[in-house]
Amino acid sequence: MEPKSVKHEENFCPNCGVQRELSAEFCPNCRSKLS
């Protein structure tokens, strides 16, 4: 397990371009399903 001080890796939603966590299943902005 990574230490909590390590920042979550982030990615951008391919649909709306909003930055979101890679572990997220849905985009927090447009709710599109993420791979």
SULQUIBEL-V627115 format. One record per residue. N is the residue number from 1. RES is the residue in one letter. PHI is phi in degrees with one decimal (* if undefined). PSI is psi in whole degrees, 0 to 359 (NA if undefined). D_LAST is the distance of its C-alpha to the last C-alpha in Angstrom with 1 decimal. Layout:
# SULQUIBEL-V627115
n:N res:RES phi:PHI psi:PSI d_last:D_LAST
n:N res:RES phi:PHI psi:PSI d_last:D_LAST
This chain:
# SULQUIBEL-V627115
n:1 res:M phi:* psi:142 d_last:22.3
n:2 res:E phi:-78.1 psi:149 d_last:22.2
n:3 res:P phi:-63.3 psi:151 d_last:25.0
n:4 res:K phi:-65.9 psi:340 d_last:24.3
n:5 res:S phi:-72.5 psi:343 d_last:25.6
n:6 res:V phi:-75.0 psi:129 d_last:22.7
n:7 res:K phi:-69.1 psi:142 d_last:20.5
n:8 res:H phi:-61.2 psi:139 d_last:16.9
n:9 res:E phi:-69.6 psi:139 d_last:14.7
n:10 res:E phi:-123.7 psi:160 d_last:13.2
n:11 res:N phi:-141.9 psi:175 d_last:11.0
n:12 res:F phi:-114.3 psi:141 d_last:11.3
n:13 res:C phi:-65.1 psi:129 d_last:9.6
n:14 res:P phi:-69.8 psi:343 d_last:9.7
n:15 res:N phi:-89.1 psi:310 d_last:11.6
n:16 res:C phi:-116.4 psi:350 d_last:14.3
n:17 res:G phi:82.9 psi:5 d_last:14.2
n:18 res:V phi:-75.1 psi:141 d_last:14.7
n:19 res:Q phi:-73.2 psi:135 d_last:14.2
n:20 res:R phi:-146.1 psi:165 d_last:12.1
n:21 res:E phi:-73.9 psi:145 d_last:11.6
n:22 res:L phi:-63.2 psi:334 d_last:8.9
n:23 res:S phi:-80.8 psi:349 d_last:9.5
n:24 res:A phi:-70.9 psi:139 d_last:9.1
n:25 res:E phi:-87.1 psi:329 d_last:7.2
n:26 res:F phi:-126.2 psi:148 d_last:8.7
n:27 res:C phi:-67.4 psi:132 d_last:10.3
n:28 res:P phi:-69.2 psi:343 d_last:13.9
n:29 res:N phi:-94.8 psi:305 d_last:15.5
n:30 res:C phi:-106.8 psi:358 d_last:14.3
n:31 res:R phi:65.1 psi:15 d_last:12.5
n:32 res:S phi:-74.0 psi:149 d_last:9.8
n:33 res:K phi:-71.1 psi:133 d_last:6.8
n:34 res:L phi:-109.3 psi:145 d_last:3.8
n:35 res:S phi:-80.1 psi:NA d_last:0.0
